[in-house]
Amino acid sequence: MTKFIGTGVALITPFNADLSIDFDALERLVEYNIENGTDYLVISGTTGESVTVTADEKTELIAFISKVNNGRLPLVLGIGGNNTASVINEIKNTDFTSIDGILSVSPYYSKPTQEGIYQHFKAIAEVSPKPIILYNVPGRTSSNMAPETTLRLAKDFDNIVAVKEAGNNVHQYLELLRTKPKDFLVLSGDDDLALGVALAGGSGVISVIGQALPKEFSEMIRLGIARKAKEAYDIHFKLMPITAMIFSENNPSGIKAVLEGLNISKSHVRLPLVEATEGLKTSIKNELKALGKS
């Protein structure tokens, strides 16, 4: 699954002031990432405000991004939830013509046991027509998918090809890297830890900040995978302040403020999220100026 090695970005869903989808901004964002080194695009992840995007809007987003991308980069589609039957139904009714893989989050809110998580993904793997990237993000799901469960799934199902690990837990990353099957990909879901994971043997990242600074971030990850630590950390240290800023209030409000500062899209979000505070927006603008981006 070399198409998922490197830097994938979890695209925001840009909105107009009336909170309809801003397709002009979305086109600018996709082109900006294609032109500046991003390796693949992720549609309808958490950063895309997937929980407030309707089913019809999701279909529109897939069609629009696929058209703009025109086969230039691999596309990964977020399909997940805590109702296994509903996830399976969505998979069965999705047109995957332009989609290369599925990103599926571990069940949230219900807090299943490890066996429940395994059975959930087993059911998905048995119907999925595309490779699956597992997504472990215990800070949002209130349930950690243990490395043993991830690796059990990796070994039992050929179409489960990767995990986006976002537990912000270095030991868990290292345990996955130590014991994973040879061709199974460990992808960082934590922007601040992504370089360390790459240097330790990870295959890349699905990033938030990467969509705003694709040239720098993707180069950092390439250097990390190539074990060129000094050059990679030179970039990492420059990006540390803005990476911390975008998560200081909530995601995606922070990254939307960055993209507004870059004149790519506006910072509108749908409730229950609210826009970044003026204080954070000012800090982000100042940091973009320090990075030579404004």
Disulfide bonds with the S-S distance in Angstrom:
none
